[in-house]
Amino acid sequence: MAKLKKDDLSKLGHKINQLKKRISRTEISGNTSKVAFRTMRINKIKKQINEILAKKKRK
């Protein structure tokens, strides 16, 4: 997986949407082994977005 730049908010949001789609597809198929990992990744990306927004507000 390619590293995302911290300033690309739209790409980070797109990545969250991709992970959400994967979670919904795995829940339909019944293979829920990676759902916890994906939700952890979503939370990590959301924290990055909040940090970026906080830095932009300070400036």
DRENTOR-385208 format. One record per residue (C-alpha): residue number from 1; x negated, y negated, z negated; chain. Coordinates in Angstrom, 1 decimal. Each point is the difference from the previous one (the first is absolute). Layout:
<pt><n>NUM</n><X>X</X><Y>Y</Y><Z>Z</Z><chain>A</chain></pt>
...
***
This chain:
<pt><n>1</n><X>0.0</X><Y>0.0</Y><Z>0.0</Z><chain>A</chain></pt>
<pt><n>2</n><X>-1.3</X><Y>-3.4</Y><Z>0.9</Z><chain>A</chain></pt>
<pt><n>3</n><X>-0.6</X><Y>-2.6</Y><Z>-2.7</Z><chain>A</chain></pt>
<pt><n>4</n><X>2.3</X><Y>-2.9</Y><Z>0.1</Z><chain>A</chain></pt>
<pt><n>5</n><X>-1.2</X><Y>-3.6</Y><Z>-0.4</Z><chain>A</chain></pt>
<pt><n>6</n><X>1.3</X><Y>-1.7</Y><Z>-3.1</Z><chain>A</chain></pt>
<pt><n>7</n><X>1.4</X><Y>-2.9</Y><Z>1.9</Z><chain>A</chain></pt>
<pt><n>8</n><X>2.3</X><Y>1.9</Y><Z>2.3</Z><chain>A</chain></pt>
<pt><n>9</n><X>3.3</X><Y>-0.1</Y><Z>-1.9</Z><chain>A</chain></pt>
<pt><n>10</n><X>2.0</X><Y>1.1</Y><Z>3.0</Z><chain>A</chain></pt>
<pt><n>11</n><X>-2.1</X><Y>3.1</Y><Z>0.4</Z><chain>A</chain></pt>
<pt><n>12</n><X>0.2</X><Y>0.8</Y><Z>-3.6</Z><chain>A</chain></pt>
<pt><n>13</n><X>3.8</X><Y>-0.2</Y><Z>0.1</Z><chain>A</chain></pt>
<pt><n>14</n><X>0.0</X><Y>2.2</Y><Z>3.1</Z><chain>A</chain></pt>
<pt><n>15</n><X>-2.1</X><Y>2.6</Y><Z>-1.9</Z><chain>A</chain></pt>
<pt><n>16</n><X>2.6</X><Y>0.0</Y><Z>-2.8</Z><chain>A</chain></pt>
<pt><n>17</n><X>2.8</X><Y>0.6</Y><Z>2.5</Z><chain>A</chain></pt>
<pt><n>18</n><X>-1.9</X><Y>2.9</Y><Z>1.6</Z><chain>A</chain></pt>
<pt><n>19</n><X>-0.5</X><Y>1.6</Y><Z>-3.4</Z><chain>A</chain></pt>
<pt><n>20</n><X>3.6</X><Y>-0.4</Y><Z>-0.9</Z><chain>A</chain></pt>
<pt><n>21</n><X>1.0</X><Y>1.7</Y><Z>3.3</Z><chain>A</chain></pt>
<pt><n>22</n><X>-2.3</X><Y>2.9</Y><Z>-0.7</Z><chain>A</chain></pt>
<pt><n>23</n><X>1.5</X><Y>0.4</Y><Z>-3.5</Z><chain>A</chain></pt>
<pt><n>24</n><X>3.6</X><Y>0.1</Y><Z>1.4</Z><chain>A</chain></pt>
<pt><n>25</n><X>-1.0</X><Y>2.5</Y><Z>2.7</Z><chain>A</chain></pt>
<pt><n>26</n><X>-1.7</X><Y>2.3</Y><Z>-2.5</Z><chain>A</chain></pt>
<pt><n>27</n><X>3.0</X><Y>-0.1</Y><Z>-2.4</Z><chain>A</chain></pt>
<pt><n>28</n><X>2.2</X><Y>1.1</Y><Z>2.9</Z><chain>A</chain></pt>
<pt><n>29</n><X>-2.3</X><Y>2.9</Y><Z>0.9</Z><chain>A</chain></pt>
<pt><n>30</n><X>-0.5</X><Y>1.0</Y><Z>-3.7</Z><chain>A</chain></pt>
<pt><n>31</n><X>-3.8</X><Y>-0.4</Y><Z>0.0</Z><chain>A</chain></pt>
<pt><n>32</n><X>-0.4</X><Y>-2.3</Y><Z>-3.0</Z><chain>A</chain></pt>
<pt><n>33</n><X>-3.6</X><Y>0.8</Y><Z>-0.8</Z><chain>A</chain></pt>
<pt><n>34</n><X>-1.4</X><Y>-3.4</Y><Z>1.1</Z><chain>A</chain></pt>
<pt><n>35</n><X>2.9</X><Y>-2.3</Y><Z>-1.0</Z><chain>A</chain></pt>
<pt><n>36</n><X>-1.7</X><Y>-1.0</Y><Z>-3.3</Z><chain>A</chain></pt>
<pt><n>37</n><X>-3.2</X><Y>-0.8</Y><Z>1.7</Z><chain>A</chain></pt>
<pt><n>38</n><X>1.8</X><Y>-2.1</Y><Z>2.6</Z><chain>A</chain></pt>
<pt><n>39</n><X>2.0</X><Y>-1.9</Y><Z>-2.6</Z><chain>A</chain></pt>
<pt><n>40</n><X>-3.3</X><Y>-0.7</Y><Z>-1.8</Z><chain>A</chain></pt>
<pt><n>41</n><X>-1.4</X><Y>-1.4</Y><Z>3.3</Z><chain>A</chain></pt>
<pt><n>42</n><X>3.0</X><Y>-2.2</Y><Z>0.4</Z><chain>A</chain></pt>
<pt><n>43</n><X>-0.4</X><Y>-1.5</Y><Z>-3.5</Z><chain>A</chain></pt>
<pt><n>44</n><X>-3.7</X><Y>-0.6</Y><Z>0.7</Z><chain>A</chain></pt>
<pt><n>45</n><X>0.8</X><Y>-1.9</Y><Z>3.2</Z><chain>A</chain></pt>
<pt><n>46</n><X>2.6</X><Y>-2.0</Y><Z>-1.8</Z><chain>A</chain></pt>
<pt><n>47</n><X>-2.5</X><Y>-1.0</Y><Z>-2.6</Z><chain>A</chain></pt>
<pt><n>48</n><X>-2.4</X><Y>-1.2</Y><Z>2.8</Z><chain>A</chain></pt>
<pt><n>49</n><X>2.8</X><Y>-2.1</Y><Z>1.5</Z><chain>A</chain></pt>
<pt><n>50</n><X>0.8</X><Y>-1.6</Y><Z>-3.3</Z><chain>A</chain></pt>
<pt><n>51</n><X>-3.7</X><Y>-0.8</Y><Z>-0.6</Z><chain>A</chain></pt>
<pt><n>52</n><X>-0.3</X><Y>-1.6</Y><Z>3.5</Z><chain>A</chain></pt>
<pt><n>53</n><X>3.1</X><Y>-2.1</Y><Z>-0.6</Z><chain>A</chain></pt>
<pt><n>54</n><X>-1.2</X><Y>-1.1</Y><Z>-3.4</Z><chain>A</chain></pt>
<pt><n>55</n><X>-3.3</X><Y>-1.1</Y><Z>1.5</Z><chain>A</chain></pt>
<pt><n>56</n><X>1.8</X><Y>-2.0</Y><Z>2.7</Z><chain>A</chain></pt>
<pt><n>57</n><X>2.2</X><Y>-1.8</Y><Z>-2.5</Z><chain>A</chain></pt>
<pt><n>58</n><X>-3.1</X><Y>-1.0</Y><Z>-2.0</Z><chain>A</chain></pt>
<pt><n>59</n><X>-1.6</X><Y>-1.8</Y><Z>3.0</Z><chain>A</chain></pt>
***
